[in-house]
């Protein structure tokens, strides 16, 4: 009986076909750090100090005139008493920088197995540097845009979310769906679950994958016992207390005369440390809302204040989409197609990059129901250490990993490097901003 050569007999000489480009499936959103570092006034700062016998004296102060003087009186001018005079009152925010780290570890074999074009599409040790930086900046952006009040909060589990723990296995052991800013999480990130800011720390969980389209965060571990809607998902290493982490947008833009900000009591200076707001109560923002915002800014600063010209809008692209959809609804088209057989394309290549003539800075980590007006001339970026590779000492940025699992004190064939950044944000004049809250969002 004939024995023809089959495919199995030639497998050893077959060539593998491998695409020369690596598909990008990991979402990266790293623009917020760059935006604030470029647009806010950047100043070098030191770390908190205990000099002079003090305990943890903040190293960075931003001063302001918080109360005016020289009140007006009337008189005849004929031997009228001038009365006693008054002067201005000053105050200062006191802050310290916050440090962030992002560590990457890889094996020696993964490095040598991908060295050179004949072994891999990319050299893993080089490729990881770029990808790790993007992931690190995505995590920092989430801290800037986070919903917490300077507590390190990444997201608050909405009341409409689904929380499922230990319902699967592996990368899908647990999940939380219905998180509107799922883009704020990064793959393999360890997060803490708190009952509230400064509340009970329920424990930790490890993210496996994020799905910002389906608004779902998947976990490779069980969620901490008691995890429910309303809980706060907070960056690892943070205490969870308000004001103990990065002073983010939600820390400064608060419409209230209660609590503290930058070490100052709002109640001591009513109105001066409170940010104007417009509550949309679930209604969509419209073009006229911008004029309402300008009126409030004029009341807060005076119509001729220089800061009025430096305001930019900051929010999710969802709100830009909502505004653009209104434009399409109102657009009147004319028949300018000539003799062509095709219908005229009334769509536009890009969404608007402005709102009311002011720049709109897009952030995928922001609250989709909120848009903040930031007067950038009043924002400060205090920097202790610029984002970069962590120096282990002597200029070494890559180090071996100790073998902590044995007693012989040697190393394993792994290597590690890290990115770090130490900085803080300050809005010198919270009264000068504005934010739109509870804005209606069109389904995307």
Residue pairs with C-beta under 8 A, 6 or more apart in sequence:
18 121
20 121
21 121
22 121
22 122
26 131
26 135
26 187
27 138
27 183
27 210
27 212
28 134
28 135
28 137
28 138
29 138
29 141
29 183
29 184
29 363
29 364
29 365
30 134
30 137
30 138
30 140
30 141
31 141
31 361
31 362
31 363
32 140
32 141
32 144
32 145
32 363
32 365
33 137
33 140
33 141
33 144
33 387
33 421
34 137
35 361
36 144
36 379
36 381
36 425
37 381
37 383
37 423
39 312
39 376
39 379
40 376
40 379
40 380
40 381
40 425
41 377
41 379
41 380
41 381
42 380
42 381
42 383
43 380
43 381
43 382
43 383
44 382
44 383
44 384
45 59
45 60
45 97
45 382
45 383
45 384
45 424
46 59
46 60
46 384
47 59
47 96
47 97
47 384
47 422
48 56
48 57
48 58
48 59
48 96
49 56
49 57
49 59
50 56
50 57
51 57
56 96
57 94
58 94
58 95
58 96
58 263
59 95
59 96
59 97
60 94
60 95
60 96
60 97
60 382
60 424
60 426
61 92
61 93
61 94
61 95
62 92
62 93
62 95
62 262
62 380
62 426
62 428
63 90
63 91
63 92
64 90
64 91
64 92
64 93
64 428
64 429
65 88
65 89
65 90
66 89
66 90
66 91
66 269
66 272
67 88
67 89
67 269
67 272
68 88
69 85
69 86
69 87
69 88
69 89
70 85
70 86
70 87
71 86
73 82
73 83
75 81
75 82
91 264
91 269
92 264
93 261
93 262
93 263
93 264
93 426
93 428
94 262
94 263
95 247
95 262
95 263
95 382
95 424
95 426
96 424
97 382
97 383
97 384
97 385
97 422
97 423
97 424
98 245
98 246
98 422
98 423
98 424
99 384
99 385
99 420
99 421
99 422
100 136
100 139
100 140
100 143
100 420
100 421
100 422
101 390
101 418
101 419
101 420
102 132
102 135
102 136
102 139
102 418
102 419
102 420
103 416
103 417
103 418
104 128
104 132
104 416
104 417
104 418
105 401
105 414
105 415
105 416
106 124
106 125
106 128
106 414
106 415
106 416
107 413
107 414
107 415
108 413
108 414
108 415
109 413
110 124
111 123
111 124
111 125
111 415
113 119
113 120
113 124
114 120
114 121
114 122
114 123
114 124
114 125
115 123
116 123
125 415
128 417
129 389
129 417
132 417
132 419
133 387
133 419
135 186
135 187
136 387
136 419
136 421
137 387
138 186
139 186
139 189
139 235
140 387
140 421
141 184
141 363
141 365
142 154
142 181
142 183
142 184
142 185
142 186
142 235
142 365
143 152
143 154
143 235
143 245
143 246
143 248
144 246
144 248
144 249
144 363
144 365
144 425
145 181
145 184
145 248
145 249
145 363
145 365
145 366
145 367
146 152
146 153
146 154
146 155
146 184
146 248
146 250
146 365
147 153
147 155
147 156
147 181
147 250
147 367
148 156
148 197
148 232
148 234
148 242
148 245
148 248
148 250
148 251
149 197
149 242
149 243
149 250
149 251
149 254
150 242
150 243
150 244
150 245
150 246
150 247
150 248
150 250
150 251
151 197
151 198
151 232
151 234
151 238
151 239
151 240
151 241
151 242
151 243
151 244
151 245
152 234
152 235
152 237
152 238
152 239
152 240
152 244
152 245
152 246
153 197
153 232
153 233
153 234
153 235
153 240
154 181
154 184
154 185
154 191
154 233
154 234
154 235
155 179
155 181
155 182
155 184
155 185
155 232
155 233
156 230
156 231
156 232
156 233
157 163
157 176
157 179
157 227
157 228
157 229
157 230
157 231
157 232
157 233
158 178
158 179
158 180
158 229
159 229
159 230
160 178
160 229
161 176
161 177
161 178
161 179
161 229
162 175
162 176
162 177
162 178
163 176
163 223
163 227
163 228
163 229
164 174
164 175
164 176
164 177
165 173
165 174
165 222
165 223
165 227
166 173
166 174
166 222
166 223
167 173
167 174
167 175
168 174
168 175
170 208
170 220
171 208
171 209
171 218
171 220
172 208
172 218
173 208
173 219
173 220
173 221
173 222
174 205
174 218
174 219
174 221
174 222
174 223
175 216
175 217
175 218
175 219
176 216
176 217
176 219
176 223
177 214
177 215
177 216
178 215
178 216
179 215
179 216
179 217
180 215
180 367
180 368
180 369
181 364
181 365
181 366
181 367
181 368
182 210
182 211
182 212
182 214
182 215
182 216
182 217
183 210
183 212
183 364
183 365
184 365
185 191
185 207
185 210
185 217
185 233
186 207
186 210
187 207
187 208
187 209
187 210
188 206
188 207
188 208
189 206
189 207
189 236
190 204
190 205
190 206
190 207
190 236
191 204
191 205
191 206
191 207
191 233
191 234
191 235
191 236
192 201
192 202
192 203
192 204
192 233
192 234
192 235
192 236
192 238
192 240
193 201
193 202
193 203
193 204
193 205
193 223
193 224
193 227
193 231
193 232
193 233
193 234
194 200
194 201
194 202
194 231
194 232
194 234
194 240
195 202
195 226
195 230
195 231
195 232
196 232
197 232
197 240
197 241
197 242
198 239
198 240
198 241
198 242
199 232
199 240
201 240
202 224
202 225
202 226
202 227
202 231
203 224
203 225
204 221
204 224
204 236
205 219
205 221
205 222
205 223
205 224
205 227
206 219
206 220
206 221
207 217
207 218
207 219
207 220
208 218
208 219
208 220
209 217
209 218
210 216
210 217
210 218
211 217
211 218
212 364
232 240
234 240
235 245
238 244
238 245
239 245
242 251
242 259
243 251
243 260
243 261
246 423
246 424
246 425
247 262
247 424
247 425
247 426
248 425
249 314
249 372
249 374
251 261
252 261
252 275
252 425
252 426
252 427
252 430
252 433
253 275
253 277
253 372
253 427
253 430
253 433
253 434
253 435
254 261
254 274
254 275
254 430
255 274
255 275
255 276
255 277
255 435
256 266
256 274
257 266
257 267
257 270
257 271
257 273
257 274
258 266
258 267
259 265
259 266
260 266
261 273
261 430
262 426
264 273
266 273
266 274
271 431
272 431
273 430
273 431
274 430
274 431
275 430
275 431
275 433
275 434
275 435
276 296
276 297
276 299
276 300
276 431
276 433
276 434
277 434
277 435
277 436
277 437
278 289
278 292
278 293
278 296
278 434
278 435
278 436
278 437
279 437
279 438
280 289
280 436
280 437
280 438
280 439
280 440
281 438
282 438
282 439
282 440
283 439
283 440
284 322
284 326
284 439
284 440
284 441
284 442
285 319
285 322
285 323
285 371
285 436
285 439
285 440
286 326
287 323
287 326
287 356
289 436
290 355
290 356
290 357
290 358
291 356
293 356
293 373
293 434
293 436
294 308
294 356
296 434
297 308
297 311
297 373
297 375
297 432
297 434
298 305
298 308
300 431
300 432
300 434
301 307
301 308
301 431
301 432
305 432
306 377
307 375
307 377
307 378
307 429
307 432
308 375
310 375
310 376
310 377
311 358
311 373
311 374
311 375
311 376
311 433
311 434
312 358
312 359
312 360
312 361
312 373
312 374
312 376
313 355
313 356
313 358
313 359
313 360
313 361
313 371
313 372
313 373
313 374
314 360
314 361
314 363
314 366
314 371
314 372
314 373
314 374
315 360
315 361
315 362
315 363
315 366
315 367
315 368
315 370
315 371
315 372
316 362
316 363
316 364
316 366
316 367
316 368
316 441
317 351
317 362
317 364
318 368
318 441
318 442
318 444
319 368
319 371
319 439
319 441
320 351
320 352
320 355
320 360
320 362
321 351
321 442
321 444
322 439
322 440
322 441
322 442
323 352
323 355
324 348
324 351
324 352
325 442
327 352
328 346
331 346
333 344
333 346
336 344
337 343
337 344
352 360
353 359
353 360
354 360
355 371
358 373
361 374
366 372
368 441
369 437
369 438
369 439
369 440
369 441
370 435
370 436
370 437
370 438
370 439
371 435
371 436
371 439
372 433
372 434
372 435
372 436
373 433
373 434
373 435
373 436
374 427
374 433
375 429
375 432
375 433
378 427
378 428
378 429
378 432
378 433
379 425
379 426
379 427
379 428
380 425
380 426
380 427
380 428
381 423
381 425
382 423
382 424
382 425
382 426
383 422
383 423
384 422
384 423
385 420
385 421
385 422
385 423
386 421
387 419
387 420
387 421
388 419
388 420
388 421
389 397
389 417
389 418
389 419
390 397
390 417
390 418
390 419
390 420
391 397
392 399
397 417
398 415
398 416
398 417
399 415
399 416
399 417
400 411
400 412
400 414
400 415
400 416
401 411
401 412
401 414
401 415
401 416
402 409
402 410
402 411
402 412
403 409
403 410
403 411
403 412
427 433
